[in-house]
Amino acid sequence: MKILEGKPSGKGLRFGVVVGRFNSFVTDKLLDGALEALKGCGVEEDDMVVVRVPGSFEIPPVAKKLADSGRFHAVVCLGAIIKGETPHWDYLGRTVSDAIERTALESGVPLTLGIITTETRDTALARAEERGDNRGYNAAIAAVEMADLYRQMEGSH
């Protein structure tokens, strides 16, 4: 029996990272975590492309463009949606998550969800901590593992 499982080995793989600028006090920390994870997995700086967009709503179309380009083995999506006075944050979170999932399924390229949705700024910051709970770091590790898994699956006929 053969068991396939992605490893955090990114050597020779290319990654796109799309990050929303809105709530940059959180998203900058998510980006730092993602880049740290990619480098820690052996991804060379020349094999990473960071694209900054205005906010979380703009992440899915740019992630789709990167996935469809054929240049990347995976795309990491980073953003922060924090509850305000209206239900806008709930609609936005669902719309963005659904679009990222749809793009991953349609493109055949792994997209990982490092977009946090929280009720408070403090909770958002806690999910962007440098060590342990940084969702950008976690999303990048997942991207590397999925890209490695896809590479294994292509060669396991």
Residue frames as qw, qx, qy, qz and C-alpha x, y, z in Angstrom:
[[0.000, 0.890, 0.455, 0.000, 0.00, 0.00, 0.00],
 [0.411, 0.256, 0.001, 0.875, 1.30, 3.44, -0.93],
 [0.205, -0.832, -0.437, 0.274, 0.48, 6.39, 1.29],
 [0.373, 0.492, 0.105, 0.779, 0.98, 9.90, -0.03],
 [0.350, -0.841, -0.327, 0.253, 1.37, 12.81, 2.33],
 [0.336, 0.837, -0.069, 0.426, 2.75, 16.27, 1.67],
 [0.702, -0.321, -0.234, 0.592, 5.96, 17.22, 3.45],
 [0.058, -0.967, -0.064, 0.239, 7.06, 20.72, 4.40],
 [0.587, -0.230, 0.454, 0.630, 9.69, 20.62, 1.66],
 [0.388, 0.846, 0.234, -0.282, 9.46, 23.55, -0.71],
 [0.315, -0.505, 0.538, 0.597, 12.79, 23.33, -2.50],
 [0.152, 0.016, 0.759, 0.633, 12.27, 23.91, -6.22],
 [0.049, 0.668, 0.739, 0.069, 8.63, 25.00, -5.77],
 [0.082, 0.230, 0.082, 0.966, 7.21, 28.46, -6.56],
 [0.142, -0.596, -0.729, 0.305, 4.63, 30.24, -4.40],
 [0.032, -0.543, -0.204, -0.814, 2.41, 33.24, -4.85],
 [0.234, -0.430, -0.650, 0.581, 1.29, 35.12, -1.76],
 [0.071, -0.596, -0.356, -0.716, -1.66, 37.50, -2.01],
 [0.328, -0.376, -0.594, 0.631, -2.13, 39.81, 0.96],
 [0.045, -0.846, -0.424, -0.318, -4.78, 42.44, 1.64],
 [0.291, 0.328, -0.280, 0.854, -3.56, 45.84, 2.87],
 [0.492, -0.591, -0.107, -0.631, -6.76, 46.59, 4.80],
 [0.800, -0.582, 0.091, -0.112, -6.11, 45.98, 8.52],
 [0.631, 0.580, -0.437, 0.274, -2.38, 46.06, 7.75],
 [0.293, -0.629, 0.573, -0.436, -1.57, 46.06, 11.47],
 [0.832, -0.115, 0.505, -0.200, -2.61, 42.39, 11.25],
 [0.876, 0.477, 0.067, -0.018, -1.91, 41.44, 7.64],
 [0.282, 0.791, -0.517, 0.163, 1.72, 42.62, 7.77],
 [0.446, -0.456, 0.726, -0.258, 2.26, 40.14, 10.63],
 [0.887, 0.208, 0.374, -0.176, 0.51, 37.39, 8.66],
 [0.670, 0.709, -0.217, 0.044, 2.80, 38.09, 5.71],
 [0.045, -0.716, 0.664, -0.211, 5.89, 38.01, 7.93],
 [0.690, -0.207, 0.649, -0.243, 4.78, 34.62, 9.26],
 [0.871, 0.442, 0.181, -0.115, 4.09, 33.25, 5.78],
 [0.483, 0.771, -0.400, 0.108, 7.48, 34.34, 4.44],
 [0.307, -0.582, 0.712, -0.246, 9.24, 32.90, 7.48],
 [0.824, 0.022, 0.528, -0.206, 7.47, 29.56, 6.92],
 [0.793, 0.607, -0.028, -0.039, 8.28, 29.44, 3.21],
 [0.237, 0.767, -0.568, 0.180, 11.94, 30.20, 3.82],
 [0.496, -0.429, 0.696, -0.293, 12.03, 27.64, 6.63],
 [0.872, 0.203, 0.421, -0.149, 10.72, 25.02, 4.18],
 [0.587, -0.175, 0.551, 0.566, 13.57, 25.70, 1.77],
 [0.442, 0.784, 0.404, 0.160, 11.76, 28.00, -0.67],
 [0.486, -0.010, 0.104, 0.867, 14.20, 30.42, -2.32],
 [0.073, 0.591, 0.235, -0.768, 13.30, 34.13, -2.31],
 [0.159, 0.284, -0.542, -0.775, 13.30, 34.14, -6.11],
 [0.202, -0.216, -0.915, -0.273, 10.58, 31.47, -5.97],
 [0.066, -0.611, -0.661, 0.430, 8.19, 33.70, -3.98],
 [0.044, 0.371, 0.298, 0.879, 6.03, 36.47, -5.38],
 [0.056, -0.496, -0.632, 0.593, 4.07, 38.72, -3.00],
 [0.007, -0.459, -0.464, -0.758, 1.12, 40.64, -4.42],
 [0.015, -0.311, -0.551, 0.774, -0.51, 43.30, -2.28],
 [0.090, -0.522, -0.637, -0.559, -4.16, 44.15, -2.91],
 [0.225, -0.508, 0.081, -0.828, -6.45, 46.73, -1.26],
 [0.559, -0.289, 0.494, -0.600, -8.41, 44.29, 0.92],
 [0.455, -0.066, 0.883, -0.095, -9.71, 40.77, 1.38],
 [0.672, 0.553, 0.347, -0.351, -12.40, 41.13, -1.31],
 [0.462, 0.775, -0.357, -0.242, -9.69, 41.66, -3.93],
 [0.382, -0.477, 0.790, 0.048, -7.69, 38.56, -2.92],
 [0.747, 0.189, 0.634, -0.064, -9.66, 35.86, -4.83],
 [0.673, 0.733, 0.070, -0.070, -9.43, 37.35, -8.35],
 [0.127, 0.821, -0.557, 0.003, -5.70, 37.97, -7.97],
 [0.541, -0.314, 0.776, -0.081, -5.17, 34.49, -6.49],
 [0.799, 0.420, 0.417, -0.106, -7.05, 33.07, -9.50],
 [0.479, 0.844, -0.234, -0.052, -4.83, 34.97, -11.90],
 [0.156, -0.661, 0.732, -0.050, -1.73, 33.59, -10.15],
 [0.684, -0.043, 0.717, -0.131, -3.12, 30.04, -10.09],
 [0.749, 0.588, 0.286, -0.105, -4.11, 30.19, -13.75],
 [0.186, 0.872, -0.407, -0.199, -0.70, 31.53, -14.81],
 [0.964, 0.171, -0.179, 0.100, 0.95, 28.11, -14.48],
 [0.338, 0.666, -0.457, 0.483, 3.90, 29.74, -12.71],
 [0.302, -0.488, 0.568, -0.590, 3.06, 28.70, -9.14],
 [0.370, -0.032, -0.928, 0.038, 2.76, 25.40, -7.32],
 [0.290, -0.624, -0.696, 0.206, 0.49, 26.99, -4.67],
 [0.010, 0.574, 0.055, 0.817, -0.96, 30.34, -3.64],
 [0.321, -0.360, -0.660, 0.576, -1.23, 31.60, -0.07],
 [0.117, -0.686, -0.354, -0.625, -4.13, 34.02, 0.61],
 [0.399, -0.258, -0.539, 0.695, -3.73, 36.39, 3.57],
 [0.143, -0.543, -0.200, -0.803, -6.17, 38.94, 4.95],
 [0.132, -0.215, -0.724, 0.642, -7.96, 40.15, 8.05],
 [0.311, -0.504, -0.454, -0.666, -11.69, 40.76, 8.29],
 [0.159, -0.123, -0.682, 0.704, -12.69, 42.26, 11.64],
 [0.080, -0.680, -0.726, -0.060, -16.29, 42.73, 12.72],
 [0.048, 0.176, -0.038, 0.982, -17.62, 46.27, 12.57],
 [0.335, 0.162, 0.454, -0.810, -21.01, 47.74, 13.29],
 [0.728, 0.300, -0.126, -0.603, -22.75, 46.02, 10.37],
 [0.891, -0.046, 0.450, -0.037, -22.98, 42.39, 9.19],
 [0.525, 0.773, -0.321, -0.154, -20.70, 43.27, 6.25],
 [0.123, -0.604, 0.786, -0.043, -17.81, 41.30, 7.79],
 [0.665, 0.019, 0.722, -0.192, -19.85, 38.08, 7.80],
 [0.742, 0.624, 0.176, -0.168, -20.85, 38.39, 4.14],
 [0.285, 0.827, -0.480, -0.061, -17.33, 39.33, 3.14],
 [0.368, -0.459, 0.805, -0.083, -15.77, 36.40, 4.99],
 [0.739, 0.222, 0.620, -0.138, -18.08, 33.87, 3.39],
 [0.625, 0.765, 0.010, -0.156, -17.77, 35.35, -0.11],
 [0.128, 0.786, -0.604, -0.035, -13.98, 35.46, 0.01],
 [0.488, -0.296, 0.815, -0.101, -13.65, 31.94, 1.46],
 [0.767, 0.394, 0.478, -0.167, -16.04, 30.48, -1.12],
 [0.531, 0.818, -0.182, -0.126, -14.20, 32.17, -4.00],
 [0.077, -0.669, 0.740, 0.002, -10.82, 30.87, -2.81],
 [0.628, -0.044, 0.766, -0.129, -12.19, 27.34, -2.48],
 [0.730, 0.603, 0.266, -0.184, -13.77, 27.51, -5.94],
 [0.339, 0.833, -0.423, -0.107, -10.51, 28.73, -7.50],
 [0.311, -0.477, 0.821, -0.035, -8.53, 25.93, -5.86],
 [0.699, 0.198, 0.673, -0.142, -10.96, 23.34, -7.19],
 [0.648, 0.732, 0.153, -0.146, -11.19, 24.80, -10.70],
 [0.238, 0.859, -0.447, -0.071, -7.51, 25.62, -11.21],
 [0.956, 0.043, -0.244, 0.153, -5.99, 22.45, -9.81],
 [0.386, 0.449, -0.432, 0.680, -3.55, 24.61, -7.85],
 [0.487, -0.515, -0.613, 0.349, -3.64, 24.54, -4.04],
 [0.046, -0.637, 0.053, -0.767, -4.80, 27.81, -2.49],
 [0.458, -0.305, -0.709, 0.440, -4.59, 28.14, 1.27],
 [0.243, -0.812, -0.332, -0.415, -6.78, 30.29, 3.46],
 [0.485, -0.162, -0.410, 0.755, -4.85, 32.60, 5.74],
 [0.173, -0.467, -0.154, -0.853, -7.70, 35.10, 5.92],
 [0.195, -0.238, -0.795, 0.522, -8.82, 35.53, 9.48],
 [0.318, -0.575, -0.351, -0.668, -12.28, 36.66, 10.48],
 [0.370, -0.203, -0.687, 0.592, -12.60, 37.87, 14.05],
 [0.201, -0.834, -0.504, -0.103, -14.92, 39.88, 16.21],
 [0.322, -0.926, 0.024, 0.196, -12.21, 42.07, 17.74],
 [0.376, 0.822, -0.405, 0.140, -8.86, 43.64, 16.89],
 [0.401, -0.599, 0.663, -0.201, -7.29, 41.85, 19.86],
 [0.862, 0.062, 0.497, -0.080, -8.39, 38.45, 18.58],
 [0.710, 0.699, -0.054, 0.063, -7.08, 39.31, 15.12],
 [0.086, 0.813, -0.544, 0.190, -3.71, 40.27, 16.57],
 [0.655, -0.374, 0.632, -0.178, -3.61, 37.08, 18.63],
 [0.886, 0.301, 0.354, 0.004, -4.02, 35.08, 15.40],
 [0.580, 0.763, -0.152, 0.241, -1.08, 36.94, 13.89],
 [0.568, -0.753, 0.323, 0.080, 1.37, 36.39, 16.74],
 [0.239, 0.715, -0.638, -0.156, 4.94, 35.76, 15.71],
 [0.094, 0.266, -0.957, 0.065, 5.18, 32.27, 17.18],
 [0.205, 0.133, 0.913, -0.327, 2.76, 29.42, 17.40],
 [0.341, 0.583, 0.683, -0.279, -0.55, 30.88, 16.34],
 [0.119, 0.520, -0.282, -0.797, 0.34, 32.97, 13.28],
 [0.730, 0.430, 0.481, -0.226, -2.27, 32.02, 10.67],
 [0.471, 0.793, -0.314, -0.226, -0.06, 33.30, 7.86],
 [0.114, -0.519, 0.847, -0.003, 2.68, 30.91, 8.95],
 [0.578, 0.091, 0.779, -0.226, 0.17, 28.05, 9.15],
 [0.680, 0.641, 0.175, -0.309, -1.30, 28.86, 5.72],
 [0.322, 0.749, -0.553, -0.174, 2.17, 28.88, 4.14],
 [0.293, -0.311, 0.901, -0.075, 3.11, 25.53, 5.71],
 [0.670, 0.349, 0.596, -0.273, -0.15, 24.08, 4.38],
 [0.561, 0.757, -0.145, -0.302, 0.65, 25.49, 0.91],
 [0.086, 0.615, -0.778, -0.098, 4.07, 23.84, 0.90],
 [0.443, -0.066, 0.877, -0.174, 2.65, 20.52, 2.05],
 [0.677, 0.530, 0.400, -0.317, -0.12, 20.63, -0.56],
 [0.440, 0.767, -0.384, -0.265, 2.29, 21.60, -3.36],
 [0.092, -0.451, 0.888, 0.009, 4.56, 18.72, -2.36],
 [0.578, 0.175, 0.751, -0.269, 1.57, 16.36, -2.24],
 [0.655, 0.670, 0.085, -0.339, 0.43, 17.41, -5.72],
 [0.244, 0.697, -0.650, -0.176, 3.98, 16.87, -6.99],
 [0.307, -0.213, 0.921, -0.113, 3.98, 13.37, -5.50],
 [0.651, 0.392, 0.548, -0.350, 0.55, 12.61, -6.97],
 [0.550, 0.726, -0.231, -0.343, 1.71, 13.62, -10.46],
 [0.259, 0.572, -0.776, -0.055, 4.61, 11.19, -10.21],
 [0.413, -0.185, 0.825, -0.339, 2.74, 8.26, -8.62],
 [0.736, 0.270, -0.210, -0.584, 1.02, 6.74, -11.64]]
